[in-house]
Each structure stands twice: as structure tokens, then as C-alpha cells.
Amino acid sequence: MLTLLLLDNKVYVVLAVGIPLLFLNYFLLEGLSEKKYQDSVDNFINGYDEGVRDSISSLYNNTENCNIVPIFIENKTRNLIDFSCIENESNLP
């Protein structure tokens, strides 16, 4: 009878310690995977923002001296030029 009581106590101790550890482990792993996902999303957004900034800056710098700058989107091409160059046609290359 005493052996059975000791065995029952060990089972309760294992359950009392083990179940919270399992839940803690699950929530920690879930939190870490959420953090990794958020970091990936943040990196994507930052990369997109930097690409847009670089593209606009490049267009601005290339059209500054009245140069015509072609842009390509899929199979279409557009030529961009600074509007002030059109107003004063003597600046055109």
C-alpha cells in the first residue's frame, strides 16, 4: 500500500511538473516562430522601401540634366523626362 502511494505521488509530481513545462515549451516555441515571421516581414518591408527610394532617387538624378530615361515594366517601355526641360526646349539633349 505504501509503495502504491509513493508511486501515485511520483506520478502526480511528474504530471504537476511535466504538463506546465510542455505548455511553457509550446508557448516559447510559438513566440519564437512568431518573432522570426515578424522579422522576415520587417525585412521584406524595409527592402521594398529601400528599393522604391533607390528607384526614385535614380530617376531624379538621371533626369536632372534633361536626359530622357527609359523605364521598363513587363513588356512596355516609357521614356521619362523632367517637365521643366520640355518647357524650355533648348535644354534638351
N, C-alpha and C positions, 0 to 999 in steps of 0.2 A: 504494500500500500504506500509506504514511504517512497519507494522507487518510482511508483506511478505519479505521485505528487511532484517529485523532483523533475521528472520528465515533462509533466504538464507545465511546470514553471519555466523550464527551458524553452519550451515551445512558445509560451507567451512572451518570454523575453526576446526570442528570435523574431516573433511577429511584431512586437512593440518597437523593436529597433529596425528591423528589416523593411517594413512597409513604409515608414517615413523616409528612409534612405532611398527607396525606389522612387517615391514621389519627388523627392528633392533632386535626384539624378535626372528624372524626366524633365522637370521644370528648368533645371540648369541647362540641359542639352537643348531644350526648346528655345530658351532665351539666347543661347549662343548661336543657334541656327538663324534666329530672327535678326540678331546683330549682324551676322555675315550677309544675310539678304539685304538688310538696310545699307550696309557698307557698299555692296555691289550696286544698288540703286543710286546711292550718292555718287559713286564713281562714274556711273553712266551719265547722270545729270551734269556733273562737273565737266566731263569730256565733251558732252554736247554743247554746253555753254561756251567752253573754250573754242570749239570748232566754229561756232557761229561768230564769236568775237574775231577770230583769226580771219574768217572769210570776209567779213565786213571791213575789217582793217585793210586787208589786201585789196579789196575793190576800191576803197577810198584812196589808198596810196597809188594804185595803178591808174586811176582816172584823174589824179591831181594835176598832171601836166597835159591834160586834154588828150590822153591816149584813149583809144577805143579798146575796151576789154571784153572779150567774148566769154560768156558763161554757158555751160552745157548742163542741161537737165534731161536725163534719159536720152532720147534721140533728137532733141531740139536744141537749137543754139540761139542765143540772144546776144546782141552787142550793146554794151553799156558805155555811156559817155556822160561826163559832167554837163548838166544843163547850161551852166554858165559858158561853156565852150561853144554851145550851139548859138547862144545869144550873141556872142562875139566870134563870128566865124573865122576871123583872122588868126585865132589861136589854134585852129585845127591842124593836125599834122599833115 
